[in-house]
Amino acid sequence: MIKGKITRISGPIVYASGLENCGLYDVVDVGEKHLIGEIIRQKEGMATIQVYEDVTGMHVGEEVVSNERPLSLRLGPGLVGTIYDGIQRPLKTMYEEGGAFLLPGQRAEPIDAVKKWEFTACVEEGCQIKPGMVLGSVEETSSIHHKIMVPPYIKGSLLSSFSGSGTYTIDEVIGKTDLGEEIKLSHYWPLRKPRPFAQKLEVSQPLVTGLRVIDVFFPLSKGGTAAIPGGFGTGKTMTQHAIAKWCDADLIVYIGCGERGNEMTDVLTDFPKLIDPRTGRSLMERTILIANTSNMPVAAREVSLYSGITLAEYYRDMGMHVAIMADSTSRWAEALRELSGRMEEMPAEEGFPAYLPTRLAEFYERAGRVNSLSGQEGSVSVIGAVSPPGGDFSEPVTQHTKRFIRCFWALDRELANARHYPAIGWIDSYSEYADEIKVWWDKFDPRWSEIRVKALDLLKREQRLQQIVRLIGADALPESDRLVLTVSEMIKNGFLQQDAFDKVDQFSVPEKQVQILLLIMNFYQRAAALIKKGCPLSRINELTVKNEIVRAKGVVENDQLEKLSSIDNHLESQMLELERLYQRES
């Protein structure tokens, strides 16, 4: 056991002597209250420690004791449905033991060590093993089939002893290797170290969210990375909530990193009440929450992203598709800035440390679609919210984030003020995954790529025309340009805008998404043909089918798509009737 003494205190940064034989990133117990800390720098016999708890009342001369191991998470059955802080302390358990406020030095087992799990083995004693190999499974929740794997650090190649199927706690030994290494239902893993995998795969399948603006216009792949930047009140958190509820990921890891306490309280109270549309049970049965609010220790905020991504990688190794919601990476970057300032490092742009891009890259590059060590395919998709001050996308966190993500959902203040949600702007947003997931969409509906490009082009033309309208008015435009304005409004109101509180509109299956947009584009093509023949736009706008198309999103349910075909028939018949009437009149 290595011991040292505190020589200097600077907020959450503590300096101690006598720890020169400790390793970088070793965990230490700091002071008389045994606060959790981590060595982040060694220099000339002086260790720099960041403390993950409130250091109020600590004084120079108190003892520091090294645990001689890196900061690690305990991984095993019992993680799903739990609410943790940034360093994997279960908040509900700690509340029951110590009240509403975390006590200095308070500890609690991250996973219930008393509960017994029904383990079903799939191997036998004496078999050959390798890191990542599946030994059996545990039913963690009704939605999660938890696979017990050989930890990646195991060096033995033979399962010399094995207890087989039975009921065990997470601390009981279920097997040993030929080198005497013990295997339990749980194991520890350093959270700053990415978990190994056999092969990284190309992304090819979209993460279906049920949000039309995302799935059709700016799709995210399974194993992809996305950012949601936006100012206060533009709907970052609500968009992530909608994705968490409706996306086709097997597991959700939601990281509340430095958000306001009342906002995080809403998350903690709302998520258990949400019903998983796939199972009809609580969404918490496939969700892990990490809550680290803005009034909690800043150092724990910095480490919370690594905790979340490590949990996601663990379930990825079981062959699951995991989606991470990080809300928000800006608060995480602010924690880095504060800690960097405490350590008297040279600041870079806007006071952020020079290594901000490196840290962002370390986080986002742990996403991906992989073949795990056991040969199973899994993925980690990362969706990070960014909160630029004043909605300024040119600030460092947003700009550096854009270097490492391939999907950018820019929230628009004007759309949010107009109550248009999701407020994802179609001009500044982009997705680089469209070409890679095109094969999946072609098998599903080959029209997706074509109508996507045409609709986006129409919206860009509308933006240019709006600049002219502000100068000379819409009446001065030719009929064909006014049609562009009309159809663009139909796309905005009848396709892009989505009501999260409408039972029909809150989620759209991919087939419905394509058919609605196809209806709008068919309207545009037929109307454009009529205008070329001299028919006035005012006559076209009087057609009742126009309102039918706009209202279809909230009227046609996902299992009643034949109604969309009926609307298409109405469109064709009314257009033909108008053409005949106009020809007779002229």
N, C-alpha and C positions, 0 to 999 in steps of 0.2 A: 504493500500500500504506500503510495507516494503522497507526501503532504507538503503543503506550502503555506505562505502567509500573504494576506492582502497588503499591498503597498500603496495602492492608489485606486480611487473610485471615481468614475466619470459616467454617471447615469447607469445604463445597463452594461457598460463596459467596465470591467474590473481588471486590474493588473496585479499579478502575484509572482512572488519569487519562490524558488525551491522546486519548481515543476519542470526544470529543464530536461528531465528524462522522460517526460510524458510525450505522447504522440500528438500530431496535429489533429484537431477535431475530436480529441478525447473528451468524454463527459466527466465533469467534476461536480462535487457537492461544495457549494460556496457558503462560507460563514456559519454562524451558530445555528441558523434556521435551516441549513442544508438545502439551499436553493439550487435548482438545476442550472448548470452552465456548460459551456463548450469552449475549448481552447481553439481560438481561431488564428493565433499568431505566436510564434516563438522567436525571441530576439534577445541575444546577449543575456541569457539566464532569466529573462522576464517573460512570463506567459500573459498573453492578452486573452481575456475570457469574456464572452458575451453571455449574460445571465438571462434566462427565459422567464424570470419572475420579478416581482417588484422588489427593488433593493432598498426601499425606505428603511432607515434605521441601521443599516450596515455600517461598520466602521473599520478603519485601517487596523491591521493586526489580527483580524479574525482568520481562522484556519480554512484552507482549501484542500480537499481530499480528492484525488483522482480515482475514477472507477476503472481506468486503464482499458477502456473500450470506446469505440465511436458512438455517437448518438444514433440509436437504432429504434426501429419499430418492431413490435411483436405482431407477427402475422400468423393467423390461424382462424378456425371457426369462431364466430361470435363478433366479428367486425361489422357485419352488415346490420343496419338499423341503429347503430350507435352514433352518438354525437360526441366528438372529441374536440379538444383545443389543439393548438398548433403543434404540441409535442406529445400527442396521443394520450392525454389524460381524459378519461371519460367524465364529461361534465355532469351528467345525471347522477352518477355514483358520488362524485365529489360534493354535489349539492346536498345529497341525502346525508353525507357525513359531516359537512362543515358549514352548510347554509348557502345563502345566495352569493356570497363573495368568496373567491378562492383564498385560502389561507396560505401564508408563506411556507414553502417547503412541503405543502400538502401533496400526498401521493395516493395513487389508486391503481390497481391492476387494469391495464388497458382492455383485457379480455377476462371474462368471468373464469376464475381458476377453479371454482367449485363445481360448476355445471358439468354434467356428464353428457358426452355425445355418442350417438350410435354410429360406430365406424364399420363400414362394409369394405372388407379387403378385396383386392383384385389380383394380388400376387401371393406367392407362397414362400415359406422359409427356404433359404438356400438358393434363391434365384439371383441372377445377375442384375445389378442395379447401376444407375448412372444419375448424375445430378438432373433434377427436374422430372424424373420418372414418377408416374402416378402409382401410389401404393394402394389407394382405396378412396372412399368418399364419405362425406358426412352431409346430411340434409340440414343446411344452415338455416334456411327459411323455405317457405313453399315455392319461392321463385329462384333460389340460388342453391345449386348442387355443388357443394364445396369439395374440391379434390385435394387430397392430402398427398403432397409431392415430396420427393427427396430434396432437401435443401441444396441450393447450388454450390455451397462450400464443402459438401461431403466428398471425401477423397476415396472412400472404400468402394469396392466394386462387387461385393457379395453381401447379401442379407443373411448374416450368420445366425441371427435369432429374430423371430417375428411372432408377435402375439396373435395376429390374425384378427378376424372380425370380433367385435365386442363393444362394450361401453367404457369409455375412457374420458378422463379430464385432459385439458391441454398440457398438463405437466407430466402426465404418465408416459413412460417410455414404451413405445409399441414395437420397437425393433432396434437392432444393433448391426453395424457393418463388421466386416472381417478385420477392420482396424480398431474396433471398439468404440466407434462413434455412435452416439445415441440419436435416435430419431423419435420425435414426439409429434403430436398433432399440430404443434406450433413451433415456430423458430423466430429468431431475431435477424433483422437485415438492416445494415447502415443506410439511412435515408438519403444521404448525398451520393450514394453509389448506385448507378443504374443496374437493374437486374439483368443478367445475361440471357441471351436467346440464341437459337441456332442459325436463323437466317432472317434478314429483313426483306419484306416483300413489297412489290409495287401496289399502290392503292388502286382499287378497281370497282369498289361498290360504295354507293352513297350512304351516308348516315341519314335515313329518312326521318325528318322532323315533323312532318304534317303542316309546316308553315310554307305556304306557296312561294313567297318571295325568296325563301332559302332554297327549297328543293328544286325549283325550276330555274330561277334566275342566278342564284349564287350558291350552288350546292357545295356541301362539305362531304368528304369521303370518310369512311371508317378508317381510322389511323391518321386522319388529317389534323391540321391545325388551323384555328380561326381566331380572329379578334373582333370584339364588339366595342368600338370606341364611341363615346358620346358624352355630352355634358350632363349635368345634373337634371334629372327628370325626363330624360329622353327614352327611358325604358330598357336599360341594359339588364337589370335584375329580372324584370318581368319576362323579357325575351328568353333569358337563361332558364327561368322557371318553366316556360312553355316547352322549351326543348327537352328539359329534364323529364317532364311528364310524358311527352309524346314520342320522343325519338326511339328508334328500335335498337338501342344499346341494351346489353344484358345487365349492366350495373352502372349506377350513377355515383360519382364522387363529387360532392358540392363543397367547395372551399370558400368560406366567407372570410376574406383576408383584409382586415382593416376597415370593414364597413361599419356604418353607424349601428349602435346597439339596438335601436328600435327596428331598424330594417332587418337585422339578423334575427331578432325575436320573431318577426313575421315569418321568416323562413323556417325557424325551428317549430313554430306552432302550426304553420300551414302544411308543411311537407307530410307530417304524420296523418293529416286529414285527407290528403290527396289520394284518389283511387287510381291504381295502376290499370290503364285501359286493357292491358293484355291479360291480366289475371283476375281483375275485379277486387283485388285486395289492396291493402295499404301500400303506397309507393315506397315507404320506408323499408319494405322487405327486399328491395333491390337498391338501396341508397345508403351511402356513408356520408355523414356531415362533419365538416371540420369548421368550427366556429372560433374565429379569432378577431374580436371586434376592435375598434379603434382605441378603446380605453384599456385594452389588455396590453401586457408588456410588448414593446415594439420588437424585441429580438425574437419572440415566439411567432410574430407575424412574418418575419423574414423566413423562418424555417417551415411555415405551414404549407407552402407550395410543394416543397420536397416531400413532406409527409403525404400529401394527397397523391402525388405522382407515383410514390412508392407503393401505396395501397393499390393504385390502379394497375401497376405492373404485375403485382402479385396475382390479381384475378385474371389479368391478361394471360399469364402463364398457364392458367387452367383451360385456356381456349375460349375465353369470353371476350366480347366486344364491350369495352368500357369507355364511358364519356365523362370527361372532367369539366366541371364548370368552375373557373377561377374568377372570383369577384372580390376585389379587382387587383390586377397586376400593378396598377398605379400606386395603390396603397402599399403594396409589397416593395415597389421601387422607392417609395418615400421612407420605408423602414431602412432600406439599404443606405439611403442618403443620410439619415440620422445616425446610424451606426458608424458610417464612414467619417462623419464629422466628429463624432466622439473619439475616434481613433486618430484624428488630426491628419487624415489623408488629404492629398491634393485634390480639390474638386474639379470636375469637368463641367460641361454645359449645364446651366441652371442648378449647379450645386450637386448634381448626381455624381457618384463615383465613376472613375474612368472604366471600371470593369462592369458597368451596367449591361452593355451589349452581351458580354460573355455570360453573365448570369441568366439573362433572358434566353440566350441560345441553349444553355445547359438544361433549362426547363422545357422549352418547346421541342427540342430535339429528342426528348425521351418519348415523344409520341411516335406512333407508327403501327403498321400492320406487320406481324412477324410470325414465323414458325418458332414456337417455344422449344425448350430443351427436350420436352417430351414429344415433340412432333405435332402438337396441336396448333391450329391457327387462331390467333387472337389479335386484338388491336386496342390501342389507346388513342382516343380522339380528344384533343385539348381545345376548349373554347374559353378564351381569356377575355374578360371585360377590361377595358381601359377607360380611365376617367380623366381625360385631359382638362386642365383648368380652363374654364371659359369655353370649352368645346373646341380648343385650338389643336388641330391635328398635326401641327408642325412642331409640337413640343417633343422632347427627347424620347419619352417612353413610347409614344405612339409611333414615332419614326423608326426607332430601333426594333420595335415589335414587328413592323411591316417587313423587316429584313428576314424574319425567321418564320413567318406564317404565310400560307398560300391562299387564305380566304379572308376577306376583309369586309365586314358588315358595318358600314359607316352609318351611325344613327344621325338623323337630320332633325335639327331643332324646329324647323318650320313644320315638318310633318307631325312632330310630337305636339306642337301647339295647336295644330288643326285636328288633334285627336285621331290621327291616322296611325294605327298600330298594326303590326310592328313598324316602327319608324325608320326602317332601313332604307336609306337613300339609294336610288338606282343609278345615280350619276357617279358618285365617289366609290361605291362598293365594287368588288370584283371577286372572282373565284378562278383559280388556276386548275381546278379539278374537273372542269366541265368536259374537257377532251378525254380525260382518263376514265371517267365513269360513263362515257357515251355508249360503250358496248352494253353496259347494264341497262341503260334506258332504251337502247335499240331493241333489246329482247323484250322489254316491257311495252314500249310504245315508240316506234321509230320516228314519230313526228316531233318528239321532244326537242331535239337539237335545232331543227329548222324554225319552229315557231318561237323558241327562246330567242334566237338571234333577231328574228323579225320584230318581235315585241320590244326588245331592248332598243333596236334601231328606231322604232317609232317613238319611244319615250325620249330618246336623245334629240330627235327632230322636234318634238314638242317643246323641249327646253329652249332650243334656238328660236322657235316661233314665238314663245312667250316674251322674249326680249323685244321682238318687233311689236307685239301686241301692246306692250307697255308704252311704246312710243306713238303708235298710230291707231291703235284699237283693232279689235278682232274683225270688225266689219270691212276693213280695208283689205283683208286677206282674200285670196282666191278660194273658191269652194273646196278645192282639194286640200289646201292647207288647213282650212277650218275643220275638215273631216278628221285630219290628224289630231287636232285639239280635242275633238269630240271622242274619238276612239281611245285616246290616251287617258281621258277621264274615266272611260269605261274600264280600262285596265287597272287604274288606280283604285276605283271604288268597287269594282266587281271581281277583282283578282288579288291585288296586292294587299288591300286592307282586310284584316282578319279579326274577328271578334272572339277573344279568349273566353267570354262568358256565354257565348251562344253554343248550345249543345251540338248543333249541326256544323257550325262554321269553325269551331275551335280546332278541329283536326280534319285535314283532307288527305285521302289516300292518293297515291301518285296518279292513278288513272283519272280520278276526278280533276286533279290539278291540270293535267294536260287537256282534258276535254273542255274545261271552262275557258282556258286560254285559246283553244282552237275555235270555240264559238265566237269569241271576240274578234279574232283575226279573220274568220269567215265573214263576219259582219263588215269588217273594214274592206275586204276585197270586193264583196258584192256592192257595197255602197260606192266604192271608188269607180267601179264599172258603170254604175248608174250616173254618177256625176259626169263622167266622160261623155255620156250620151246627152248631157244637158239637164238632167234632173236636179232641181235645187236641193240643198242639204236640209232645208226646213221640212220638206216633205218626208225625207228619210228619218229625221228626228221624231216625226209624229208616229212612227211605227211602234206598236205596243210590244213587239218582240225585243226591242232595245232594252226596256225595263226588265223583261223576263230574263235576259242574259245577265244583267247586273245583279238581280236578286237571286240568281241560281245558286250562288255559294252558300246561302243560308236557308234555301228551300229544299234543294236536292241532297238527300242523305247519301252517305258513302255506299250504301248497299242498294241504292235506287238510281243507278246511273243511266238507266234506260230513259229517265225523264229528260236528261240532257239531249238524247237523240230526238226526243219529241220537240224540244225547243229548237233544235237545228232544223227540223222539218217546218216548224212555224216560220223560222227565218227565211227559208227558201221560198215558201209559198207567199209570204208577205212581200218579199222582194220582187218576185215574179208578177204579183198583182199590181204593185206600184209601177213596175216597168210598163205593163199593158195600159194602165190608166194614163200614164204620162204620154205614151205614144199616141193614144186616142186624142188627148187634149192638144197635143202639138200637131 
